[in-house]
Amino acid sequence: MKIKIPAYPNFEITESSIENIDSNTIEGTNSKPLSSKLIMISKTEDGERRVIRVRPVKHDNNIYISAFPNPVHLFLSAAVEHFKLSEDIKITNFPKCGRKMGDDIYLLENEENGTHTCYNNYMKYRTSSIVMLVSSLEAFLNHIIPNDFIYKTKRKNKDIEFNKIDIESPRISFREKLVEVIPQYLRNIELNPNLKIENKAILELYENRRNLIHLKTNAEDDFTAYFNEIDKMLEFDLNNSLEKAISFMNKVKPEFVKLEKH
């Protein structure tokens, strides 16, 4: 599974708006007059004319220009790739790195720094996948809600309203945004898909991410610090969360996430 990463924003130009765009071009021969906030008029391989944002990257006195990727898809793509890397390490590298100690026991022996590279990489990519997947979902929840939307709810038995700034602030938790704000928005636009299965998986994912980010160490000793959170992370069905996160996005906004063809 490989996520397509579209440009953001990505507006279509009508024939009446612009003509004779033959290729992606940059006027001028050097970067001195260029701003870091650029807009590009471009023609895709399919012949569509688009208006996109560009954010140059500087390196060795040169600048490298490309379309700005949608962060939701970018983070989601990183989550998918890092999950696959962790699985590949477990399936391919562990048997090669491990020294057999019994019928079904293999030891990944300590290296110079006291740990094993294969095991470290497995933990690193799996943890990164969880963090990036939640980041993608958080960005999506903010992205999908329009600026003029008003969220109506109750606090201490009083009616209260939250605008877009409030919704993106700590005043609204991730859980509330997921299970209350988004369904209310969807009802307003007469779209009400069943998201119970997706929400359950996403909330379990979020709990894992929160545990990993904070890694609280209030334990009896160093032998118990971290381990409850890591145990949950290692036993967690991350593949299911990836599938449910993509399903959630596409139910809320049809065809938002598209996969590249192999």
Buried (B, 14 or more C-beta within 10 A) or exposed (E): BEBEBBBBEBEEBEEEEEEEBEEBEEEEEEBEEBEEEBEBBBBEEEEEBBBBBBEBEEEEEEBEBEBBBBBBBBBBBBBBBBBBBBBEBBEEBBEEBBEEEEEEEBEBEEEEEEEBBBBBBBBBBBBBBBBBBBBBBBBBBBBBBEEEBEBEBEEEEEEEEBEBEBBBEEEBEBEBBBBBBBBBBBEEEEEEBEBEEBBEBBBBBBBBBEBBEEEEEEEEEEEEBBEEBBEBBEEBEBBEBBBBBBBBBBBBBEEBBEEEEE
